[in-house]
């Protein structure tokens, strides 16, 4: 791979207006509900929710308020993620009042920053002598990473560089503390994040020093002696978290092997995925072949061995972590919302390396299922954990299900997921298209209008569709001047049949290219393209190595994974089996869950009422025919508490 | 129920000699291997096993050795259980050397006992000021209970009353400390055990005061204010176990409700089952109707809602406890060996209340499956936890499977299970027959010869069978004088067809009575009875409310529950489905696992090798025909480490 090649770019958020449909609705919900709601949370104005204290921490650090630091050691990052989400919203929907509020927050962040560039309210307020002494547990670099991302986004949205200056100063401090030189620390973040943020900062500023620092953190990780042991001994074996054990933590931190030797996703899923995203970024920006191979290996293991059908990652609550290949229990899944969001980041970066539709398949899987499920329909309640099977009385009785909440929560003491989802959905417009020189990629289908340039000429493109509910997509160019380029329409992996018209002419000699796109090279001026992606209901089977899904099927239509809820199908969902030849019908229900396509089918259910066999019997339970209704997984638990399952027995 | 009615009695162990077969073999293994092995363990003579220190603790308490107390706070009970097992063995197999060793241990126990009768080496050696101040956590009454049981057994076996005197003195001290009188403590044991032991002591001595004390403990439990909170406050909120929380512990201790109001099995399974056994004992001995109803209710809930097919109890490691009705996960089951042993105790007592075959059905289920599985074929390794599904790589990777050991262990720091199994198997001869006035019950089928009295006349009875492997049982009376009585032959619940001959004459007009016994009233002198219990392989289905067993079957033949092991059936047992119409064949294999009947069948297995679908696919996995072999569950893990499952998919 050559350096400085023609790289794939997103279409800037400013140039894409979402019009209608599922993603536009969720984007609007973030703008109108989530961002204001989270602002209240950050300011402790929510009743019945755990107080955040995040803004107050900055006021105290800035000397504008008196008091103690409260909250998690990484509480600052909630402010950063809120600012980042605000930036994305301002890019597409200017809002002077919101911008003023964000400017004030940025001013406050600047006032909290120390003279030397240091920025972390926990250490400024509470433990000033412990700076950089507990990277393993205390998230200083992680928080900086989130503020860097916010600074880049805010600059791109508003042109204002105050936060950027704050963070460049902060990064200069970090670079003066960490590095290969003898007088610098040999550490790396306990929670990865800054690596990908530094690449963003490089891409914006062109300053190589940011790449150098990111690469240092990546290459330092996994070296022996184990840095987190060394710093632990250096601070007299004092821990921040009571049950932290640095001796057994190498895998948790993805520090069990040098990064370039890693080939399995291990440890804390969000940390892993942020790191993999950073690896992919660095591989692309530095044309580093060995990092590139690492990215491919870790992508393969993550998505082909350890991913739930919802795009959820992390099979265990213990360490919020990956376990082993094919270990994907549905009821005790951790599948943190943040991990699905992080998988989207990783997929997007892999797609920037190689424009294969399959990366966007994973991105869509995580987006429409395991990520969206994190937020209630009203945008005010959130799942941290997104299991694929819930039985409320069991989840409440069993301590090993304690992490499974049977309904979304208002806010969390550890509030990483809600703002993470907010920043993703606020920026979703940037995932729709990408381009490089004379190639335009249409990656996501959702109603929008976009204006941007190809070969220096203005392109106006209007996309109309009610995807993911309907099969029909229209793309209409209204370019002032016709421009020749390759238009690449993504054909999703789930789509086995499609058809295409251009200006009402059926194009029959279409061939998907080896990367899964329909590539149409011509002069594009005023044409209307109509693409139909056939969207039958599919029965999906898991690899037989996945014990929990054996003899089961999941229902999927388009990118949407379905689930059965008790409210539609009665109690004891596990007793339901799909009929041998089920008539699976989908229909759009405008009045249900803000408008979703539901799936109905004939099925069978073990008769529990007439069962006379006590606990065990030689009598085979009788199956009775029933009708079942499935709803999109992401929309479950919006109609009260009850059972839910994604995987259904086969008869 | 009337007091002092004609009660059911066991035939004394001294009068029953086991000859051959599974139970005789296990009994012999206890005598020849387990008891000497446990003696070594108690004396810290085992290499590679956690040291016990139990005998040393007594020596220190007796002033015969110097040092500190080591081990669990209930370490004494291992000595008591060993003595009890020794007593049972001495009853049927006199062994002067072993008896001398036991006498020496009893002498040592006597020397350790304090002047006032107090006996607990932990408190004598380590915390003399804390006696009776932490009943919740510290097992003083539990240890006394086990020594009482040992004392009764030792007296019955040897006629020696030294330990009995020690324990009567100890109980007098306890009775002076606990009771309704104003100056006495209002407590009750944290770990129940002494209740049933006190009833044994009453039955031996006829002294009502022991019943009174047992009843006091039962009735005090569950009263408000919660005694364990009170004593916790009284000792300045100091805990013995670091994570003990008395405020949330009511259910753990079965102290959430007054005992007579309890209707569900909750909390720590072994504590619960020991208490239920004590309730049944007291109900019978005191003709207490409300306690009797309590015993029936708790029996019903335990065995009809919360029991594994193996007779295992306790669905969760957290608190080693029951959870909720029908929550019976196979892979994370706790199903402690001690809980299966305790279920046998409870079943035996329910049978003493009402001579129904169904109580012995449960006793056999627990004995031949969930209890026997606790010990390796060589008698030197033990399972504490007996799950119904094991996949070694998952159990080792997942922290929520940490309690599942994939192979039996040499000894445990908390060594409750091995000696518990030893005392059960040492006394198994006493479970075969029971009698009352003119009725003799044959409860268990196993080769033995018994001599006892009916109506004052000598009865000689020889049972020949290779049960549970073969269907044929012969019972031959050789009574010096014919005696008229009702001979009740148990027809197990699993047995749908049987036939009977007396002196080679087929008896065709046999009818099982409403209690599940074949009742034959006649003069019994020199007859030979031949009973054939047809033993086809049965497919067993669980109640459809048991989520984990839906669309699954277990194989059972006679009282034996079967399991598939990887060594016979390859990896990924979960991918196997029993064929639609399986040809299930059983055959006895003398050379396998000390001689067991195996089950062979045709089955199907998902083809993992040829699967091309990655992690998820619309292609249905192909099933290939295979042959499977199942072995008795109790005998698994005697041929190396590998997967195991009891429940099999139906096709």
Interface residues (C-beta under 8 A of the other chain):
Chain A: X303 X304 X305 X307 X309 X315 X316 X317 X318 X319 X323 X324 X327 X332 X391 X393 X394 X397 X398 X399 X400 X538 X539 X540 X541 X542 X543 X544 X545 X546 X547 X550 X551 X554 X572 X574 X575 X577 X606 X607 X608 X611 X613 X614 X615 X616 X617 X618 X619 X620 X621 X649
Chain B: X303 X304 X305 X307 X309 X315 X316 X317 X318 X319 X323 X324 X327 X332 X391 X393 X394 X397 X398 X399 X400 X538 X539 X540 X541 X542 X543 X544 X545 X546 X547 X550 X551 X554 X572 X574 X575 X577 X606 X607 X608 X611 X613 X614 X615 X616 X617 X618 X619 X620 X621 X649
